[in-house]
Amino acid sequence: MTKDRVQTLRKAFMETLKDKEFLAEAGKSKLDVDPASGEEVEKMVAGLFQLAPALVTKMGEILK
């Protein structure tokens, strides 16, 4: 996906989360709307791939 498409989708998503009708429907469904931007989510995911090798090994042992 091209960078301009990603930016367009991110912008549309954030605008939707500010839309009065959307927020009213979310409120009716008792949903909290507390979005993270695409950039924030991208950083969080990237951080998951930067775990120390020893931690990855330990997690693997725990999950066996």
VEXDREN-2710 file (C-alpha; in Angstrom, 1 decimal):
% VEXDREN-2710
k/r/px/py/pz
1/MET/0.0/0.0/0.0
2/THR/1.4/3.4/-0.9
3/LYS/2.2/6.0/1.8
4/ASP/-0.5/8.4/0.4
5/ARG/-3.2/5.7/0.8
6/VAL/-2.1/5.0/4.3
7/GLN/-2.2/8.6/5.2
8/THR/-5.7/9.0/3.6
9/LEU/-7.0/6.0/5.5
10/ARG/-5.5/7.2/8.8
11/LYS/-7.0/10.6/8.3
12/ALA/-10.5/9.2/7.4
13/PHE/-10.3/6.9/10.5
14/MET/-9.5/9.7/12.9
15/GLU/-12.2/11.9/11.3
16/THR/-14.7/9.1/11.8
17/LEU/-13.9/8.9/15.4
18/LYS/-14.7/12.6/15.8
19/ASP/-18.0/12.4/13.9
20/LYS/-21.0/13.4/16.1
21/GLU/-23.2/10.7/14.7
22/PHE/-20.6/8.0/15.2
23/LEU/-20.0/9.1/18.8
24/ALA/-23.7/9.2/19.5
25/GLU/-24.1/5.6/18.2
26/ALA/-21.0/4.5/20.2
27/GLY/-22.6/6.1/23.3
28/LYS/-25.8/4.2/22.8
29/SER/-23.8/1.0/22.7
30/LYS/-21.9/2.0/25.8
31/LEU/-18.6/1.9/23.9
32/ASP/-15.7/4.1/24.9
33/VAL/-14.0/5.8/22.0
34/ASP/-10.3/6.5/22.9
35/PRO/-8.4/6.1/19.6
36/ALA/-4.7/5.9/19.1
37/SER/-3.4/7.4/15.9
38/GLY/-1.9/5.2/13.2
39/GLU/1.5/6.5/14.0
40/GLU/1.1/5.5/17.6
41/VAL/0.0/2.0/16.8
42/GLU/2.8/1.6/14.3
43/LYS/5.3/2.5/17.0
44/MET/3.7/0.1/19.5
45/VAL/3.9/-2.8/17.0
46/ALA/7.5/-1.9/16.0
47/GLY/8.4/-2.0/19.7
48/LEU/7.0/-5.6/20.0
49/PHE/9.6/-6.7/17.4
50/GLN/12.4/-5.2/19.4
51/LEU/12.2/-7.5/22.4
52/ALA/15.5/-8.6/23.8
53/PRO/16.4/-12.2/22.6
54/ALA/16.7/-13.4/26.2
55/LEU/13.1/-12.2/26.9
56/VAL/11.9/-13.9/23.7
57/THR/13.6/-17.2/24.9
58/LYS/12.1/-16.9/28.4
59/MET/8.6/-16.2/27.0
60/GLY/9.0/-19.3/24.7
61/GLU/9.8/-21.4/27.7
62/ILE/6.8/-20.1/29.7
63/LEU/4.4/-20.7/26.8
64/LYS/5.4/-24.3/26.3
END
